Amino acid sequence: MLEKWSENLFNKYCENKLAHAFLLETNDFDQCFSELKKLIIKICEKNNQFEDANIKVMVDNNNLPSLIIIKPDGNNIKKEQILNLKDKFKYEPIYTEYNIYIVFNAERLNGNSANTMLKFIEEPSTKILGFLITNNKEAVLSTIRSRCQIIKVNYDNSTSNYAKYKKTIDEYIKLLESKDNNAIIYYRNVLKDYLKNKYEIKEILEEILELYKKAYEGSIEDDLKYLSEINSDILIKKMNITYDTIQKLQFNVNIELLLDKFAIEMEKV
C-alpha cells in the first residue's frame, strides 16, 4: 500500500499527467527512498511486457537496468556522474516504460554538476522520469527547483527525539544565537556522553536542523520563537552548516573537532 503522496503520483501516472521531474524534500531519506521504490515498482509493473522479469526483485536489489541511483561522490555530486546518467539514458528503457533516475542529496550538486543537471531537466524526454531527494529544498539550485514539482515528504519520527534531547538542544541553540564562546565548551561538557556515539550526535544535529527549518517556515514552537526573527538568508546558511556537519558524520572523523568546527561556523554567521 502506497502512502498518500506516492499514491497521488501513481494516480497522476494512470491519468497520463505525471511530471517528468520531482524534488522530494524529506526529513527521513531511508523512509522516503523505501516508499519511492514502491512507487517505481507499481508504475513499472503496470506496463511490464516481460512476464519473466521480476521488477520488484530487480528494484529491491538495485539491478534494474533502467533505474539509476546517484549519490554524492565524497562531499559533492560530480559533473561526471550526471554525464554518465545522460549517456546511459540515450537508450530505450529495458523492462520498463521509463528510464528512471534518483538523485540523493540534490543540494550536493556543485556548480558544474548542477548546471549539467539543469540542462538535463530542461530537455525532458517522455521516456525519462526523475526524482531528486533533499532534506533542504532551499539549498538546491533555484533554477532546478523551478523545473521540478516539489513534494514535501515528512515522517513523524522526530517528536520523540526532540523530547529526548529538548533541554540539551534548546540550551545549545540559545548559546549559539547569543554568540557565546561557551558554546564549544558546552558541546564538550554537556554532549561528552554522546561523543562516542555518532548516532545520537546525528539525532541531535538533525533536530537542530529541523528547528531552523521550522523557523524559516514560520512554524517554530513558542519557547524558541526568537529563531523566527533571524534573517531568512542567515537561517539558510545555518541549515547548510548543520546539514554539512551531519553528512560528515558518515565518515571517519574526530567528532570533537567536527563539533568544535560546527560551533565556530554557526557563531560566525
N, C-alpha and C positions, 0 to 999 in steps of 0.2 A: 504494500500500500504506500502510495506516494504522499509526501507532505503537501500542504496547501499550495506553496509556491511552485513546486515541481509539477504538481497535478495541473495547475493552471497553464504551465508551459506545455505540458503534454496535450492539453485541450487545444491550445493555440496551434500546435503542430497538426492535430487532426483537422483543424479548420483551415489549414494551409496559411496561417497568419503568423508563423513563428519568425522572429527577427533572426539575423544572421550572427549577431554578437551580443553577449551578455556580460555585464560586470556584476559579480556577486560579492556584496560586502557582508562578511560574516564574523562572528565572534568565536567560531569554532571550525577550523579548517577541516578537521577529520570528519565531523558530522556532516558538514556541507559537501565534502567530496564523496562520502558514502551515499548521500541522497542523490547527488548528481549522477553517480554511476547507475543508480536505479532508474533514473530518468532516461539516461542514454540507452540502457538495456531495453527499456519499454519502447522507446522510439525505434530502435534498430530492429527489434523483434517484430514490430508491426508489419514491416515490409521485407522481412528476410525471405529471400527466394531460394536460400540454400538450406534444405531440410537437415543436412548433416552438420551444419555449422551451429555450434552451441555458443550463441552470442554471450550469454551470461558468464559462462566459464572463461571465455576469452577476455571479457571486460574485467572480471574479478582478478584474473591472473596478469592483467596488463599486457596482453599479447594480441589484442585486436588490431590488425594491420591499419585500419582506418581511424584509429584513436591515438593521438599523440599527446603526451603529457610533458609539459615543460616546467622545470623548477629552477630556481636560481643556481647558477654555477659559481659557487663562492658567495660573495656579497650581492652580486647582481645577475640579472638575466642578460646574457651576451647577445650581440647582434647575430653572431654565427648560429645561435640556436633558432632564431626566427627565420634566418635564411634557409636553414635546414628544413624547417617546417614548411616554408613556401615551396621548396624543391620537391618534397615528398607529396605535397598536395597538388602537384601538377597532374597527377594521375587520378583516374577514376577510383572512387572508394571500393574497397573489397568487402564483400558480405553485407554492406550497409548502404543506405541511401545517401548518407553524408560522410565526408571526411570531417572528423571532429577533433578539435584541439582544446586542451585545458591548460591555462597558464596560472600556476600558483604564484602568489606574491606579486601581483601585477604592478604594484608600486615599486618593485625592484627592476623594472625596465629602465635602463640607464639612457643617456642621451641618444646614442646610436641605435640601440635596440628598440627604444620607444618610437623613434621615427620610422624604423623599418616595420614595427608592429602597426603603427598608424596607417602606413601606406597599404599594408596587407588588409586591414579592416576597411579602408576606404574603397577598395576594389573588390567588393564581395562577390562570391560565387554562389550560385544556387545550390551547389553541392558541398558547401563548407559551412560548418556550424561551430562557433567558438564560445568558450566560457573563460573569463578572466576572474580569478578569485583574489580578494584582498580583505584585510581587516580594517582598512582605512581608505575609502574611496577618494578622499581629498588629497591623498599623496600620489594618486595616479594622474598621469599627464591629462590635463583638462581636455585636450583635443581627442584623446582616446575615450575619456568618459562620455563626451558629447556624441560619440558614434556608437555607443553601446546602450542597450537597455539595462538600466540599473535596478537591481533587486536586492533588498536588504534581507538577509537570512540570519536572524538571531536565534540563539538557543538559550533556554532558561537554565543555564548551568553556572552562572556567575554569582547568583544571590548568596548561596551558602558560603562561597569562598570569600566574598566581601564581608559577610557577617563574621567569618572565621578570623579575618585579618583586619577588621574595621578599625580598631584602635591604632594599630601599627600604621596602617595606610593613611588614615586621617592625620595623625600626628606628623608623619613624614612629609606629606604634601604641604602642610602648614609651614614646616621648616623650609621647604623648597621655595614656597611662594613668599616667604619673609626674607629670602636671600640670606638666610642664616648659615654661616660656615659650619655650624654644628651638624648640618645635615649629613656630612660624611661620617662624622663621629657617631651620629645616630645609627647609621647603617651598620657600622661595626659593632656597636654595643647592643642595639635592640634586635638586629637581624642575625647576630652571630650564631644563634641556634640553628638558623636556616642555611648558613653559608656552605655547608657540605651537602645541601640538598637542592640541586638545581630545579627540581620540580616545584618546590614550594616558593623559591625565589621567582620562578616563572609565573606562578599563580598570582603572586603579589604584584609583579610588574604588569600583568595582564589586567588586574583590577584597577591599577593606577591609569593605564591606558584607557580603560572603559570610562573612568570618571572624567578624564579630559575630553573624551568624545561626547559624553553627555553634556559637559559644559559648553562645548562647541554647538551642540544641537539645542541648547537651552532647556535641558531636562534634568539638570543636576539636583540632587537632594538638598533640602533646606539647610542642613548644617554645613554644607560645602558650597553654598550659594555664591560665595565670593569668587569662586572659579569662573562663574559666568560673566564676571566683569573683566576678565582677561581678554585682550585683543584677539580676534579670531586668527590672525596670521601667527601670533605667538602660540596660540593653542595648537595650531597645525605643526609648528616646529617642535613643541613639546611632545606631541603624539609621535612624530617621526623619530625623535631621540629615544623615546620609550620603546617604540617598535624595534628600532635598530638594536637596542640592548637585549630585548627578548630574543631576537634572531641570533645574536652572538652567543647566547647560552647553549645553542646547539653544538658549539664547537668546544674544543679543549682549551678553555680559558681560565685564567685566575679570577675567580668570582669576586674576591675583594677588590682587586684592581678594576674590574669591569664596573662594579657598583660605584666605586670612587669616581670613575670617569663619568658615569651616568649623572651623579650628583653635581659634578663640576659643570657639565654641559647644560644641565637643566637650570642651574643658577645663573648661567651666562645669558640665557635667552631673555 
